[in-house]
C-alpha cells in the first residue's frame, strides 16, 4: 500500500489518460453516507452511476445531475464480483474513523484508474491509500479519505413583494455568499407550492439550499443565513426552516405534498415542524415558515419539486 496526497498523485501520475475529478464531498448521518463527486466529464459520469448501483450492495441509490453524481450508501463492506462491462466498478468498503471517511473504490481498466488517480486528485480529498494501480486490463483499488461532513438543508420563503424581488435568485446569492464563508454549497432547489394561493406574489415557489458543513458549524450557518436574508429581503414575512441529516422524514414529505395541493395555515406549519423536529426561524416575519418547511420535503426530488398540482 502507498499513501499519497492529491499533490503527490499529480506529481507522480502525469499520464495523458488521467482526468482528475473536480471535487469529492462525503457526508455522514448515523450509518448512512452520502458521497457527492464532481466528475471530469458530463455524460461520462452516467456510466459510473449505472455501474456503482448494480455492483455494490452497500450503495442504496445513485443519481446524476450534470457532472455531479451522488451515492447514498451504508457504512460496511461489499463483496464485489467485478466483471468487464457488466459490473466493472464499485465501492468495496466504507468506514468512518474519527473525523475522516474512508471509501474503498475498485474497478477494471479505466474504472480502476478512476478509483485511485482521478478521484485522488480532487479538491476535498485528504489522501488516498493506493492498493493496486489500474489501467489496461488490470484491477485498480484505492481508499479515498475525505473529511467527515454533515448535511443541512435550509428552506427559504417569502423574500419578495408584488413590486420587486425574486426569492429563487436571492436564495442562490445567499448560498454563494455562504460558500465564501467555508460552507459547501451543493444544490439549490425550486419547489412549486399551491398555485391558487391568494397571498402569493406571483409564481408561489419556495427554495431549498443544500449544504455540507463541518461538525459544529450548524449554529453558525443558520445565523449567517438569517443575517444575509435580513439584510437583503424585501418582505416582512421572510422565514427559514432547517433540516438536519440525509433522510427526509415521511411526515415532512406528506406536508410538502399538501402544500403543493392546498392552502396550509401558519398554525398547521408550526405544528408539523414541532412534530417532525424541524427548526423554524423568523427572519422578518412568520408567514414564510409555511413554504420554507415545504421546501425541505422535496429538496431531493427536483423533478417532483417543480411540478404544478392543479
Steps between C-alpha positions, in 0.01 A plus 500: 500500500615851418356811666488806276356850527332668199823694444702176510268342244522797265878487517526123456231440236525742209372252245265625227234248605454656846200737528469636855164524669413856596377445855393227745272566800398240759217546751415263785169448681512206746567192284430680172755674280424731210784543253491789254755490218557748219614294203735642233249409226129588486341205320782265597395509862179313410712188452628527859150541641376196308792278594521591869133443572501152345842388627495596871230385739594772749411764239128556551447754224698695244401798288656757269441870447733628230851393598401463866416152616368410842514164676294412805675213671533316830810464712633147454646263243387372162640186338555629150491253215656712229420400143602694193209707365236346730628607844827673427526734799362555847551584864660221698489649849401814691622577851502802730801553722490809720451805280583312177308284254677228306339371180667209322438507123586220259469475126621330186712678238405868476270468799802394702684812394198702612491313832834636610678757288205697362310519828813544705589828327166662580438794728374377836717187508750478786690197370463165327618158605607349170474120500506413129567727201238442231504554126508273199346167611603536866292556811552831680423533871541795733352654813405864464513682834296817547387712797182388676231760429132524584205600285271794567215628285361851544153582371432865411177677412341839459776748415337705224201730452253547216711794381853353503731219603541128427535236768679241285778738395544654843524151651767401249700812576473420870634151425794648310581736786485213746737298282750784527480458878611137473166317479475253210206614283372186326161579350219750450150357451188691396184353652167589343229559761122532471448713185157631610626655824340846516791633706771419244708768332497317163633146436475379860824308550734442791866403496714231661876558530710189564835517680773275638646646818763413756374357830440793731417749224122459514427800720730724298351419158147560628598835649690609188200405284269699723727804488534492120125469450427768757730735308363434153136386528224732380228322694377528859412128498837333434579179690719191475469132595791267575531125431796310645630179348456298184155341533174693456236390755182361342291751695697782337449356151125485558497859622687614187251318278210663683661844457511441124131404486328726750519795735693439822454723802785634709371304797506177299855566386624573851328190637648280226850639558472434873383143446775426247774680693576771244637834615312804370662843510323831445715747307254786456172318562318170547305434179806381308521196729224330300690484170844470657393180675345362180826555310679255731264216415587496130861620482628160382249458217544795267262363237214466746588827672427712194173334401180704513208322669171636363 
